Amino acid sequence: MDANDKYACAELIQGWGLYRDQGKWPQLLATFVPEGEIAVSWFSGSFREFVAHCRQSFEAGQRSKHQIFPSCVRIARDRALAETSIVILVRQTISGVLTDLTSYARFLDRLERRGGRWAIVERAAVYERDRLDRVEPSQGLQELFARSELSTYPEPYRYMAARLKAAGRALAPLIHYDAAPHTTELCARYEAWLGGE
């Protein structure tokens, strides 16, 4: 039974990436409980609101790709914690320069089984490192970095922040990354929740 539950949780997390990247909005909404919450680099709040923003971006032609690796899932009765390595790939023109962003991160998920079905209750992305590359050789990218104040952002999501700023998008008020006190608190809260506290 435990192996089946772990598989169901892992498949749900894999499905999330496919539905998000392919614009399958009803299926994407079904991966979370109705009151689910999500915290990523550009958004923190209701999953339903997150999906609405994703849909707007998708319809405007903006695309990203989430490479989702196998999940480590721990089950405690009708609760589960999952930790999943991911890579986010985004192509974007920044100040006239075509660039590729590669962001390495992990999803920390709290899941619950309700009515015999697993769904995500809360997700936080924890950023590890990223890079921004020009698609074609260009002096413009060097000039962009010279004009940007990249050092004001923590290293794990520095180029993600630059990309969002260049797109006119705000960063979420709280972004998780390794060694940040708020991320340590988040992990402790997840552990306590799995234990039934």
Backbone as JSON, one array per atom type, in Angstrom:
{
  "sequence": "MDANDKYACAELIQGWGLYRDQGKWPQLLATFVPEGEIAVSWFSGSFREFVAHCRQSFEAGQRSKHQIFPSCVRIARDRALAETSIVILVRQTISGVLTDLTSYARFLDRLERRGGRWAIVERAAVYERDRLDRVEPSQGLQELFARSELSTYPEPYRYMAARLKAAGRALAPLIHYDAAPHTTELCARYEAWLGGE",
  "N": [[0.83, -1.2, 0.0], [1.93, 1.28, 0.84], [3.92, 1.67, -1.13], [2.33, 1.96, -3.4], [1.02, 4.34, -2.75], [3.19, 6.1, -2.64], [3.97, 6.01, -5.31], [1.68, 7.12, -6.51], [1.78, 9.75, -5.52], [4.24, 10.63, -6.59], [3.71, 10.41, -9.33], [1.71, 12.32, -9.58], [3.17, 14.68, -9.1], [4.91, 14.63, -11.31], [2.97, 14.86, -13.31], [2.04, 17.45, -12.8], [4.1, 19.11, -13.88], [3.96, 18.51, -16.64], [1.3, 19.28, -17.25], [1.39, 22.0, -16.58], [3.34, 23.02, -18.37], [2.21, 22.42, -20.83], [-0.15, 23.77, -20.92], [-2.52, 22.68, -19.87], [-5.01, 23.34, -18.21], [-7.34, 22.53, -16.55], [-6.5, 19.96, -15.68], [-4.12, 20.68, -14.41], [-5.07, 22.27, -12.27], [-6.3, 20.26, -10.82], [-4.22, 18.96, -9.57], [-3.71, 20.06, -7.12], [-5.18, 20.64, -3.86], [-8.32, 22.4, -3.39], [-7.87, 24.68, -1.76], [-5.17, 25.04, -1.96], [-1.72, 26.17, -1.7], [1.07, 27.95, -3.14], [4.55, 28.72, -3.54], [6.81, 30.36, -5.43], [9.48, 31.75, -7.48], [8.31, 34.05, -8.6], [5.8, 34.3, -7.58], [3.59, 34.02, -4.79], [1.16, 32.44, -3.01], [-2.33, 31.68, -3.44], [-2.99, 28.66, -5.17], [-4.86, 28.5, -7.21], [-4.95, 31.14, -8.13], [-2.32, 31.34, -9.02], [-2.4, 29.55, -11.2], [-4.13, 30.96, -12.87], [-2.53, 33.18, -13.52], [-0.45, 31.84, -14.84], [-1.84, 30.9, -17.03], [-2.52, 33.28, -18.36], [0.06, 34.17, -19.1], [0.83, 32.05, -20.75], [-1.06, 32.24, -22.82], [-0.19, 34.61, -23.85], [2.0, 33.83, -25.19], [4.29, 33.16, -23.81], [6.59, 30.77, -22.72], [7.74, 28.05, -20.71], [9.85, 25.4, -19.53], [9.66, 22.63, -17.46], [11.79, 20.43, -16.13], [11.41, 17.57, -14.43], [12.61, 15.61, -11.91], [12.86, 12.25, -10.46], [10.86, 11.84, -7.54], [11.41, 11.97, -3.99], [9.52, 10.48, -1.68], [7.76, 10.54, 1.35], [5.55, 8.86, 3.45], [2.95, 9.3, 5.8], [0.38, 7.96, 7.11], [-2.41, 9.6, 5.96], [-0.97, 11.66, 4.94], [1.75, 13.19, 3.18], [5.16, 13.92, 2.44], [7.11, 15.34, -0.09], [10.1, 15.61, -1.93], [11.63, 17.04, -4.65], [13.88, 17.23, -7.26], [14.34, 19.76, -9.72], [14.61, 21.3, -12.97], [14.33, 24.39, -14.46], [13.62, 25.75, -17.54], [13.88, 28.54, -19.58], [13.32, 30.57, -22.39], [13.99, 33.8, -23.41], [13.76, 37.16, -24.62], [15.85, 39.68, -23.63], [16.32, 43.01, -23.24], [16.7, 43.17, -26.01], [18.31, 40.99, -26.45], [18.5, 37.6, -27.13], [18.02, 35.1, -24.83], [18.77, 32.2, -22.76], [17.54, 30.89, -19.84], [18.56, 28.84, -17.21], [17.52, 27.25, -14.44], [18.17, 25.72, -11.42], [16.53, 23.85, -8.99], [14.48, 22.77, -6.17], [11.38, 21.19, -5.52], [9.46, 21.36, -2.66], [6.96, 19.58, -1.3], [3.82, 19.33, 0.37], [1.5, 16.85, 0.73], [-1.83, 15.51, 0.68], [-4.1, 12.8, 1.25], [-7.29, 12.68, 0.2], [-10.54, 11.59, 0.23], [-9.68, 9.23, -0.94], [-7.88, 10.06, -2.86], [-4.78, 11.5, -3.8], [-3.43, 14.8, -3.39], [-1.75, 17.93, -3.84], [-1.07, 20.04, -1.14], [0.51, 22.15, -0.32], [3.18, 23.88, -1.86], [6.59, 24.69, -2.09], [9.17, 26.25, -3.82], [12.6, 25.71, -3.76], [15.44, 27.37, -4.39], [18.55, 26.66, -6.01], [20.76, 27.12, -7.8], [21.51, 29.13, -10.71], [21.7, 30.04, -14.19], [22.33, 32.3, -16.9], [22.32, 32.44, -20.28], [23.4, 33.71, -23.41], [21.72, 33.12, -26.44], [22.77, 33.48, -28.95], [26.06, 34.64, -29.84], [26.86, 37.76, -28.31], [27.42, 41.19, -27.59], [25.59, 42.61, -26.27], [24.48, 41.2, -24.09], [26.55, 41.2, -22.24], [26.62, 43.95, -21.75], [24.09, 44.27, -20.67], [24.4, 42.88, -18.2], [26.31, 44.51, -17.07], [24.85, 46.82, -16.61], [22.95, 45.94, -14.83], [22.11, 45.32, -11.41], [23.07, 42.81, -10.28], [24.27, 41.7, -8.04], [22.68, 42.3, -5.89], [20.85, 40.33, -5.56], [20.34, 37.08, -4.08], [22.68, 34.47, -4.75], [21.58, 31.87, -5.51], [19.25, 32.39, -7.06], [19.84, 34.47, -8.76], [20.0, 35.11, -11.6], [17.5, 34.36, -12.43], [16.02, 36.29, -11.09], [16.95, 38.6, -12.43], [15.95, 38.07, -14.97], [13.17, 38.1, -14.5], [12.83, 40.73, -13.63], [13.59, 42.1, -15.95], [11.48, 41.38, -17.56], [9.52, 42.88, -16.51], [8.26, 41.93, -14.27], [7.44, 41.36, -10.87], [9.33, 40.15, -8.08], [8.48, 37.47, -5.88], [7.48, 38.07, -2.46], [8.87, 36.47, -0.67], [11.38, 34.24, -1.24], [12.48, 30.99, -1.47], [15.58, 29.45, -0.65], [18.5, 27.39, -0.31], [20.09, 27.38, 2.88], [18.94, 29.71, 3.75], [17.34, 31.31, 6.49], [14.49, 31.38, 6.57], [13.85, 29.29, 4.89], [14.85, 27.1, 6.27], [13.09, 27.18, 8.44], [10.72, 26.63, 7.06], [11.17, 23.97, 6.22], [11.28, 22.71, 8.74], [8.67, 23.17, 9.58], [7.24, 21.66, 7.72], [8.16, 19.08, 8.37], [7.13, 18.82, 10.99], [4.42, 18.93, 10.4], [4.08, 16.56, 8.9], [4.46, 14.76, 10.93], [2.12, 15.0, 12.3], [1.62, 17.21, 13.83]],
  "CA": [[0.0, 0.0, 0.0], [2.81, 2.44, 0.92], [4.56, 1.84, -2.44], [1.31, 2.5, -4.31], [0.81, 5.74, -2.39], [4.39, 6.85, -3.08], [3.89, 6.11, -6.76], [0.61, 8.07, -6.84], [2.28, 11.1, -5.23], [5.29, 10.94, -7.56], [3.08, 10.61, -10.64], [1.02, 13.61, -9.49], [4.19, 15.73, -9.24], [5.3, 14.61, -12.71], [1.85, 15.39, -14.08], [2.01, 18.9, -12.61], [5.0, 19.73, -14.85], [3.42, 18.34, -17.98], [0.1, 20.11, -17.4], [1.81, 23.41, -16.52], [4.07, 23.39, -19.58], [1.38, 22.2, -22.01], [-1.36, 24.58, -20.83], [-3.68, 21.84, -19.56], [-5.39, 24.02, -16.97], [-8.18, 21.74, -15.62], [-5.67, 18.92, -15.09], [-3.18, 21.34, -13.5], [-5.82, 22.63, -11.06], [-6.63, 19.03, -10.08], [-3.06, 18.44, -8.84], [-3.73, 20.68, -5.79], [-6.46, 20.77, -3.18], [-8.88, 23.7, -3.76], [-7.29, 25.78, -0.97], [-3.72, 24.88, -2.03], [-0.83, 27.33, -1.75], [2.34, 27.73, -3.84], [5.53, 29.8, -3.44], [7.89, 30.24, -6.41], [10.25, 32.99, -7.58], [7.53, 35.19, -9.06], [4.44, 34.27, -7.02], [3.36, 33.34, -3.52], [-0.25, 32.58, -2.64], [-3.3, 30.68, -3.85], [-2.65, 27.92, -6.38], [-5.82, 28.88, -8.25], [-4.48, 32.41, -8.68], [-1.1, 31.0, -9.75], [-2.79, 28.95, -12.48], [-4.69, 32.05, -13.69], [-1.38, 33.94, -14.04], [0.23, 30.96, -15.81], [-2.67, 30.85, -18.24], [-2.34, 34.57, -19.05], [1.39, 34.17, -19.72], [0.81, 31.04, -21.81], [-1.83, 32.8, -23.93], [0.62, 35.7, -24.42], [3.1, 33.23, -25.93], [5.44, 32.88, -22.96], [6.69, 29.35, -22.43], [8.86, 27.55, -19.91], [9.89, 23.94, -19.48], [10.04, 22.11, -16.16], [12.3, 19.06, -16.11], [11.14, 17.11, -13.08], [13.31, 14.37, -11.64], [12.1, 11.4, -9.54], [10.58, 12.4, -6.22], [11.55, 11.21, -2.75], [8.22, 10.65, -1.01], [7.58, 9.88, 2.65], [4.12, 8.77, 3.77], [2.51, 9.1, 7.19], [-1.07, 7.83, 7.03], [-2.98, 10.31, 4.82], [-0.12, 12.8, 4.64], [3.03, 12.85, 2.55], [6.12, 14.97, 2.07], [7.88, 14.98, -1.28], [11.17, 16.51, -2.32], [11.84, 16.72, -6.05], [14.78, 18.12, -8.0], [13.78, 20.25, -10.98], [15.33, 22.3, -13.75], [13.39, 25.26, -15.18], [14.25, 26.29, -18.74], [13.08, 29.64, -20.15], [13.94, 31.39, -23.43], [13.39, 35.13, -23.33], [14.54, 38.27, -25.12], [16.08, 40.68, -22.59], [16.99, 44.18, -23.84], [17.07, 42.85, -27.39], [19.23, 39.84, -26.5], [17.82, 36.32, -26.93], [18.73, 34.4, -23.76], [18.22, 30.99, -22.15], [17.72, 30.77, -18.39], [18.52, 27.5, -16.63], [17.43, 27.4, -12.99], [18.13, 24.45, -10.69], [15.77, 24.04, -7.75], [13.74, 21.61, -5.67], [10.04, 21.39, -5.0], [9.08, 20.75, -1.39], [5.5, 19.46, -1.36], [2.99, 18.65, 1.35], [0.37, 16.25, 0.02], [-2.83, 14.81, 1.52], [-5.05, 11.91, 0.59], [-8.67, 13.05, 0.56], [-11.48, 10.81, -0.57], [-8.94, 8.21, -1.67], [-7.07, 10.66, -3.92], [-3.71, 12.38, -3.35], [-3.32, 16.12, -4.02], [-0.77, 18.8, -3.19], [-1.64, 21.05, -0.24], [1.4, 23.31, -0.33], [4.45, 23.69, -2.57], [7.58, 25.76, -2.06], [10.36, 26.01, -4.63], [13.85, 26.09, -3.09], [16.37, 27.6, -5.5], [19.9, 26.2, -5.74], [21.67, 27.93, -8.63], [20.96, 29.35, -12.04], [22.61, 30.67, -15.16], [21.67, 32.96, -18.02], [23.22, 32.37, -21.43], [22.89, 34.25, -24.67], [21.51, 32.07, -27.43], [23.76, 33.77, -29.97], [27.08, 35.53, -29.29], [26.38, 39.14, -28.31], [27.94, 42.15, -26.61], [24.44, 43.16, -25.55], [24.3, 40.52, -22.81], [27.58, 41.75, -21.34], [26.17, 45.3, -21.39], [22.95, 44.08, -19.77], [24.91, 42.56, -16.88], [27.02, 45.68, -16.54], [23.83, 47.78, -16.15], [22.12, 45.33, -13.79], [22.67, 45.19, -10.07], [22.84, 41.4, -9.99], [24.78, 41.33, -6.71], [21.66, 42.52, -4.87], [20.05, 39.12, -5.42], [21.11, 35.91, -3.65], [23.25, 33.7, -5.86], [20.78, 30.74, -6.03], [18.26, 32.77, -8.07], [20.3, 35.78, -9.27], [19.65, 35.35, -12.99], [16.04, 34.29, -12.49], [15.56, 37.62, -10.67], [17.24, 39.53, -13.52], [15.01, 37.79, -16.06], [11.84, 38.58, -14.1], [12.88, 42.2, -13.62], [13.62, 42.54, -17.35], [10.15, 41.14, -18.11], [8.58, 43.76, -15.82], [7.54, 41.16, -13.26], [7.97, 41.5, -9.52], [9.69, 38.94, -7.36], [7.63, 37.15, -4.73], [8.06, 38.68, -1.26], [9.74, 35.52, 0.01], [11.85, 33.2, -2.16], [13.25, 30.0, -0.7], [16.84, 28.92, -1.16], [19.24, 26.68, 0.73], [20.82, 28.15, 3.89], [18.15, 30.86, 4.2], [16.62, 30.97, 7.71], [13.07, 31.12, 6.32], [13.75, 27.96, 4.27], [15.04, 26.16, 7.37], [11.81, 27.18, 9.16], [9.75, 25.95, 6.21], [11.43, 22.53, 6.31], [10.87, 22.26, 10.07], [7.19, 23.18, 9.61], [6.81, 20.5, 6.94], [8.44, 17.88, 9.16], [6.16, 18.78, 12.08], [3.12, 18.61, 9.82], [4.07, 15.13, 8.57], [4.34, 14.04, 12.2], [0.77, 15.18, 12.85], [1.53, 18.38, 14.72]],
  "C": [[0.86, 1.25, 0.0], [3.47, 2.71, -0.43], [3.58, 2.41, -3.45], [1.05, 3.97, -4.03], [1.99, 6.6, -2.83], [4.35, 7.06, -4.59], [2.84, 7.15, -7.16], [1.06, 9.51, -6.61], [3.32, 11.52, -6.27], [4.7, 11.21, -8.95], [2.33, 11.94, -10.68], [1.99, 14.76, -9.71], [4.7, 15.79, -10.68], [4.21, 15.22, -13.59], [1.76, 16.9, -13.99], [2.87, 19.6, -13.67], [4.47, 19.66, -16.26], [2.22, 19.27, -18.2], [0.45, 21.59, -17.43], [2.44, 23.83, -17.84], [3.22, 23.29, -20.85], [0.08, 23.0, -21.98], [-2.62, 23.76, -20.62], [-4.24, 22.27, -18.2], [-6.31, 23.22, -16.06], [-7.37, 20.64, -14.92], [-4.68, 19.51, -14.09], [-3.88, 21.7, -12.19], [-6.09, 21.4, -10.19], [-5.44, 18.46, -9.31], [-2.99, 18.98, -7.41], [-5.11, 20.57, -5.18], [-7.01, 22.17, -3.5], [-8.25, 24.88, -3.01], [-5.76, 25.77, -1.01], [-2.96, 26.18, -2.19], [0.46, 26.96, -2.47], [3.22, 28.95, -3.68], [6.68, 29.51, -4.4], [8.55, 31.61, -6.54], [9.4, 34.21, -7.89], [6.13, 35.27, -8.42], [4.44, 33.55, -5.69], [1.9, 33.55, -3.13], [-1.07, 31.4, -3.13], [-2.9, 29.99, -5.15], [-3.6, 28.28, -7.52], [-5.41, 30.19, -8.94], [-3.2, 32.2, -9.5], [-1.45, 30.46, -11.13], [-3.36, 30.03, -13.41], [-3.56, 32.88, -14.3], [-0.63, 33.13, -15.1], [-0.53, 30.95, -17.13], [-2.53, 32.14, -19.05], [-1.0, 34.6, -19.78], [1.43, 33.22, -20.91], [0.09, 31.6, -23.04], [-1.11, 33.97, -24.6], [1.85, 35.16, -25.15], [4.34, 32.92, -25.12], [5.43, 31.4, -22.58], [7.88, 29.07, -21.52], [8.76, 26.03, -19.9], [10.39, 23.52, -18.11], [10.51, 20.66, -16.33], [12.22, 18.59, -14.67], [11.75, 15.72, -12.9], [12.48, 13.51, -10.69], [12.0, 12.01, -8.14], [10.95, 11.43, -5.1], [10.3, 11.5, -1.93], [8.21, 9.87, 0.3], [6.11, 9.98, 3.03], [3.92, 8.59, 5.27], [0.98, 9.15, 7.16], [-1.61, 8.55, 5.78], [-2.21, 11.58, 4.48], [1.17, 12.32, 3.99], [3.86, 14.11, 2.37], [6.89, 14.46, 0.86], [8.93, 16.05, -1.53], [11.61, 16.08, -3.72], [12.79, 17.72, -6.69], [14.15, 18.48, -9.33], [14.8, 21.15, -11.68], [14.28, 23.07, -14.55], [14.15, 25.9, -16.34], [13.32, 27.35, -19.35], [13.91, 30.34, -21.23], [13.21, 32.73, -23.45], [14.33, 36.16, -23.96], [14.62, 39.33, -24.02], [16.9, 41.81, -23.21], [17.52, 43.86, -25.23], [17.99, 41.67, -27.56], [18.45, 38.57, -26.21], [18.64, 35.48, -25.94], [18.01, 33.11, -23.37], [18.56, 31.01, -20.67], [17.64, 29.29, -18.03], [18.57, 27.67, -15.13], [17.28, 26.02, -12.35], [17.47, 24.7, -9.34], [15.21, 22.71, -7.29], [12.34, 22.07, -5.31], [9.93, 20.66, -3.67], [7.56, 20.76, -1.36], [4.95, 18.78, -0.12], [1.78, 18.13, 0.57], [-0.57, 15.59, 1.04], [-3.67, 13.91, 0.64], [-6.43, 12.29, 1.12], [-9.6, 12.27, -0.36], [-10.78, 9.79, -1.44], [-8.02, 8.74, -2.75], [-6.03, 11.6, -3.33], [-3.74, 13.7, -4.11], [-2.33, 16.95, -3.2], [-1.5, 19.86, -2.38], [-0.81, 22.33, -0.3], [2.69, 22.94, -1.05], [5.31, 24.93, -2.37], [8.74, 25.34, -2.95], [11.57, 26.53, -3.86], [14.91, 26.17, -4.18], [17.8, 27.28, -5.09], [20.96, 26.99, -6.51], [21.01, 28.13, -9.98], [22.03, 29.96, -12.93], [21.77, 31.26, -16.27], [22.68, 33.02, -19.15], [22.59, 33.05, -22.63], [22.77, 33.09, -25.65], [22.52, 32.24, -28.56], [24.81, 34.71, -29.38], [26.65, 36.99, -29.41], [27.08, 39.96, -27.24], [26.8, 42.66, -25.73], [24.23, 42.51, -24.19], [25.32, 41.02, -21.79], [27.17, 43.14, -20.86], [24.99, 45.23, -20.43], [23.43, 43.8, -18.35], [25.63, 43.74, -16.26], [26.03, 46.71, -15.99], [23.02, 47.25, -14.98], [22.86, 45.3, -12.46], [22.45, 43.76, -9.59], [23.27, 41.02, -8.58], [23.76, 41.57, -5.61], [20.79, 41.29, -4.64], [20.91, 37.97, -4.92], [21.52, 35.06, -4.85], [22.33, 32.59, -6.38], [19.72, 31.12, -7.07], [18.58, 34.13, -8.71], [19.82, 36.05, -10.7], [18.15, 35.2, -13.24], [15.46, 35.67, -12.12], [15.79, 38.64, -11.78], [16.26, 39.33, -14.67], [13.62, 38.32, -15.73], [11.79, 40.1, -14.13], [12.84, 42.74, -15.05], [12.25, 42.36, -18.01], [9.09, 42.03, -17.45], [7.77, 43.06, -14.75], [8.23, 41.32, -11.91], [8.36, 40.14, -8.97], [8.69, 38.71, -6.24], [8.28, 37.75, -3.48], [9.03, 37.77, -0.52], [10.09, 34.41, -0.97], [12.75, 32.27, -1.37], [14.52, 29.6, -1.42], [17.6, 28.31, 0.0], [20.03, 27.66, 1.59], [20.09, 29.42, 4.33], [17.37, 30.47, 5.45], [15.15, 30.64, 7.46], [12.87, 29.76, 5.63], [13.94, 26.87, 5.32], [13.74, 26.05, 8.18], [10.73, 26.44, 8.37], [9.93, 24.44, 6.31], [11.01, 21.96, 7.66], [9.35, 22.19, 10.18], [6.65, 21.98, 8.85], [7.01, 19.21, 7.73], [7.43, 17.72, 10.29], [4.78, 18.4, 11.56], [3.02, 17.12, 9.49], [3.9, 14.28, 9.83], [3.01, 14.23, 12.89], [0.6, 16.37, 13.76], [0.73, 19.5, 14.08]]
}
